[in-house]
């Protein structure tokens, strides 16, 4: 089963995905204005800070569901369907067990340890966020099952609908119930999404809800791979969650609200090219199994990511400098951190492709060791009492952590292929593109550029970005198209 991974499917999924994000972000922009005006930065900061529970909740599953899209295609290639059913069952049972343990701890905490005076948020808010985290994780598991069989359309359609209806419902409930309404909207949308995904899988008879087999051996193997896939999928998010946690402990909730607002917009840019990464990841894994993976594929995929994301990032930076003073005058001081955020998200986004290659070649140990080391040092650095009141200190620490991890990923890629030239081109191109993306907001701040000068600089930097991989952009684009459109159907 090839799944939905050709150009036609990519285009269809991109329309659903990007349309959902476009309309969702349009509504979300209105949501940001309304939430900022009704709640204020302080309550908005509480919302951002308390929502970190959802992230920590998901990490406690050790990424076991993320292993499914890596394992299932391999077993499909071997037509080992009985083993597929076993892996699904073990994964489902483990998720059920962890959910049960977390619910027990949650009940104990809320009953005996929670105090609104100490923690700054109500028990109702905590319950709403916890249940949101539960339904979100259920949806994550089902999406991993769907992704493992190449069923991307349902995932992208639901994601698009969530992005559209969440801000609409949030605006309505914030107007009537303020902060509690904001939390309630997240719970309602995530619950409906999870229930709808369950209903879809049952109606299509996909046989993914297996609970009839359990093996400690499979659990161990699945968890080892799952942790590696968690590092691949969520490592930068784990660092970011820690970053925001320390930000909440060291600064006011108003500052957390400011940073949370800007980073949420940057995150939306990454989501716009989600279908590109979905297709690229599955194709890389299948090509590796078919011994058809080449070194220039890394250059091609990196070029595609750089051009799309670079365009979006530069356009966003340009827009923010002229829109924030009009719509978000409370955030004018935050304009100074946009160049750092541009670097941060550019590196974070480019790491995905490097991680796909690590997963395809199953070189997990070194990657996981470096990830753990960076995580420990990053946490230690954020604990140092030398940060004063500068948010930039925390941002720089996060950027350095991402850069170290990225450099290691690139170095390890040198050992995957005999030809090193393409890997070196990718390393150079990735970091040059990050510099160019940083340059636009930096020069706009330093020189106080007007709109016309900013647009000219925007166009110039985009032209330079097409050349950072030291090849003809048309050739790179043609090879990328061929890679994405190659028939990977299993041959009998």
BELNORKA-V266858 format. One record per residue. SS is DSSP state (alpha for helix, beta for strand, coil for the rest). NEAR is the number of other C-alpha atoms within 8 Angstrom. Layout:
# BELNORKA-V266858
ss->[SS | SS]
near->[NEAR | NEAR]
This chain:
# BELNORKA-V266858
ss->[coil | coil | coil | coil | coil | coil | alpha | alpha | alpha | alpha | alpha | alpha | alpha | alpha | alpha | alpha | alpha | alpha | alpha | alpha | alpha | alpha | alpha | alpha | alpha | alpha | alpha | alpha | alpha | alpha | alpha | alpha | alpha | alpha | alpha | alpha | alpha | alpha | alpha | alpha | alpha | alpha | alpha | alpha | alpha | alpha | alpha | alpha | alpha | alpha | coil | alpha | alpha | alpha | alpha | alpha | alpha | alpha | alpha | coil | coil | coil | coil | alpha | alpha | alpha | alpha | alpha | alpha | alpha | alpha | alpha | alpha | alpha | alpha | alpha | alpha | coil | coil | coil | alpha | alpha | alpha | alpha | alpha | alpha | alpha | alpha | alpha | alpha | alpha | alpha | alpha | alpha | alpha | alpha | alpha | alpha | alpha | alpha | alpha | alpha | alpha | alpha | alpha | alpha | alpha | alpha | alpha | alpha | alpha | alpha | coil | coil | coil | alpha | alpha | alpha | alpha | coil | coil | coil | alpha | alpha | alpha | alpha | alpha | alpha | alpha | alpha | alpha | alpha | alpha | alpha | alpha | alpha | alpha | alpha | alpha | alpha | alpha | alpha | alpha | alpha | alpha | alpha | alpha | alpha | coil | coil | coil | coil | alpha | alpha | alpha | alpha | alpha | alpha | alpha | alpha | alpha | alpha | alpha | alpha | alpha | alpha | alpha | alpha | alpha | alpha | alpha | alpha | alpha | alpha | alpha | alpha | alpha | alpha | alpha | alpha | alpha | alpha | alpha | alpha | alpha | alpha | alpha | alpha | alpha | alpha | alpha | alpha | alpha | alpha | alpha | alpha | alpha | alpha | alpha | alpha | alpha | alpha | alpha | coil | coil | coil | coil | coil | coil | coil | coil | coil | coil | coil | coil | alpha | alpha | alpha | alpha | alpha | alpha | alpha | alpha | alpha | alpha | alpha | alpha | alpha | alpha | alpha | alpha | alpha | alpha | alpha | alpha | alpha | alpha | alpha | alpha | alpha | alpha | alpha | alpha | alpha | alpha | alpha | alpha | alpha | alpha | alpha | coil | coil | alpha | alpha | alpha | alpha | alpha | alpha | alpha | alpha | alpha | alpha | alpha | alpha | alpha | alpha | alpha | alpha | alpha | alpha | alpha | alpha | coil | alpha | alpha | alpha | alpha | alpha | alpha | alpha | alpha | alpha | alpha | alpha | alpha | alpha | alpha | alpha | alpha | coil | coil | coil | coil | coil | alpha | alpha | alpha | alpha | alpha | alpha | alpha | alpha | alpha | alpha | alpha | alpha | alpha | alpha | alpha | alpha | alpha | alpha | alpha | alpha | alpha | alpha | alpha | alpha | alpha | alpha | alpha | alpha | alpha | alpha | alpha | alpha | alpha | coil | alpha | alpha | alpha | alpha | alpha | alpha | alpha | alpha | alpha | alpha | alpha | alpha | alpha | alpha | alpha | alpha | alpha | alpha | alpha | alpha | alpha | alpha | alpha | alpha | alpha | alpha | alpha | alpha | alpha | alpha | alpha | alpha | coil | coil | coil | alpha | alpha | alpha | alpha | alpha | alpha | alpha | alpha | alpha | alpha | alpha | alpha | alpha | alpha | alpha | alpha | alpha | alpha | alpha | alpha | coil | coil | coil | coil | coil | coil | coil | alpha | alpha | alpha | alpha | alpha | alpha | alpha | alpha | alpha | alpha | alpha | alpha | alpha | alpha | alpha | alpha | alpha | alpha | alpha | alpha | alpha | alpha | alpha | coil | coil | coil | coil | coil | coil | coil | alpha | alpha | alpha | alpha | alpha | alpha | alpha | alpha | alpha | alpha | alpha | alpha | alpha | alpha | alpha | alpha | alpha | alpha | alpha | alpha | alpha | alpha | alpha | alpha | alpha | alpha | alpha | coil | coil | coil | alpha | alpha | alpha | alpha | alpha | alpha | alpha | alpha | alpha | alpha | alpha | alpha | alpha | alpha | alpha | coil | coil | coil | coil | coil | coil | coil | alpha | alpha | alpha | alpha | alpha | alpha | alpha | alpha | alpha | alpha | alpha | alpha | alpha | coil | coil | coil | coil | coil | coil | coil]
near->[7 | 8 | 7 | 11 | 12 | 11 | 9 | 6 | 9 | 13 | 8 | 9 | 13 | 12 | 8 | 11 | 15 | 11 | 11 | 14 | 14 | 8 | 10 | 15 | 11 | 8 | 11 | 10 | 8 | 8 | 12 | 9 | 10 | 10 | 12 | 10 | 7 | 9 | 12 | 9 | 12 | 11 | 12 | 15 | 15 | 12 | 11 | 11 | 12 | 9 | 9 | 10 | 10 | 12 | 11 | 9 | 10 | 10 | 9 | 8 | 9 | 10 | 14 | 15 | 11 | 12 | 13 | 13 | 13 | 11 | 9 | 11 | 12 | 10 | 12 | 11 | 8 | 6 | 6 | 9 | 8 | 6 | 8 | 11 | 10 | 11 | 11 | 13 | 15 | 14 | 12 | 11 | 10 | 9 | 9 | 8 | 8 | 10 | 9 | 8 | 8 | 8 | 8 | 8 | 8 | 8 | 8 | 9 | 9 | 9 | 7 | 6 | 7 | 10 | 9 | 9 | 6 | 6 | 7 | 7 | 9 | 8 | 10 | 7 | 10 | 10 | 8 | 11 | 15 | 10 | 9 | 14 | 13 | 10 | 12 | 12 | 9 | 9 | 12 | 9 | 9 | 10 | 9 | 12 | 13 | 11 | 11 | 13 | 11 | 12 | 11 | 10 | 9 | 7 | 11 | 12 | 12 | 9 | 10 | 15 | 9 | 11 | 13 | 14 | 10 | 12 | 12 | 11 | 9 | 14 | 12 | 8 | 13 | 14 | 9 | 7 | 9 | 11 | 11 | 10 | 13 | 14 | 12 | 11 | 12 | 12 | 13 | 9 | 11 | 13 | 11 | 8 | 11 | 12 | 8 | 8 | 10 | 9 | 8 | 8 | 11 | 9 | 7 | 6 | 6 | 7 | 7 | 9 | 7 | 11 | 9 | 5 | 8 | 11 | 7 | 6 | 6 | 10 | 12 | 8 | 8 | 12 | 12 | 8 | 10 | 14 | 11 | 12 | 13 | 14 | 10 | 11 | 9 | 8 | 10 | 9 | 7 | 9 | 11 | 9 | 11 | 9 | 11 | 10 | 10 | 10 | 11 | 11 | 7 | 7 | 9 | 9 | 14 | 11 | 10 | 16 | 15 | 12 | 9 | 10 | 9 | 8 | 9 | 8 | 8 | 11 | 9 | 10 | 11 | 10 | 8 | 10 | 12 | 9 | 12 | 9 | 10 | 8 | 13 | 10 | 10 | 11 | 11 | 12 | 12 | 11 | 11 | 11 | 8 | 7 | 6 | 7 | 9 | 7 | 10 | 8 | 10 | 12 | 14 | 12 | 11 | 12 | 12 | 10 | 10 | 12 | 11 | 9 | 12 | 14 | 9 | 9 | 12 | 12 | 9 | 8 | 12 | 13 | 8 | 9 | 9 | 8 | 9 | 11 | 10 | 7 | 7 | 10 | 8 | 5 | 10 | 9 | 6 | 9 | 9 | 7 | 8 | 10 | 12 | 11 | 11 | 12 | 13 | 12 | 10 | 12 | 13 | 10 | 8 | 12 | 10 | 11 | 12 | 12 | 10 | 11 | 10 | 13 | 14 | 9 | 8 | 6 | 8 | 9 | 6 | 7 | 11 | 10 | 8 | 10 | 11 | 8 | 8 | 11 | 10 | 8 | 8 | 12 | 9 | 8 | 8 | 11 | 7 | 7 | 5 | 4 | 10 | 5 | 6 | 7 | 8 | 7 | 8 | 12 | 11 | 9 | 11 | 13 | 12 | 8 | 11 | 12 | 9 | 9 | 11 | 11 | 8 | 10 | 13 | 11 | 8 | 8 | 12 | 10 | 7 | 7 | 9 | 5 | 7 | 8 | 6 | 11 | 15 | 9 | 11 | 12 | 9 | 10 | 11 | 13 | 8 | 10 | 12 | 11 | 9 | 11 | 15 | 12 | 9 | 16 | 13 | 9 | 10 | 10 | 9 | 6 | 6 | 7 | 9 | 6 | 6 | 6 | 8 | 12 | 9 | 8 | 9 | 12 | 8 | 8 | 11 | 11 | 8 | 9 | 13 | 10 | 10 | 12 | 12 | 7 | 8 | 7 | 8 | 6 | 8 | 12 | 11 | 8 | 9 | 12 | 9 | 8 | 8 | 12 | 8 | 7 | 5 | 8 | 6 | 7 | 3 | 2]
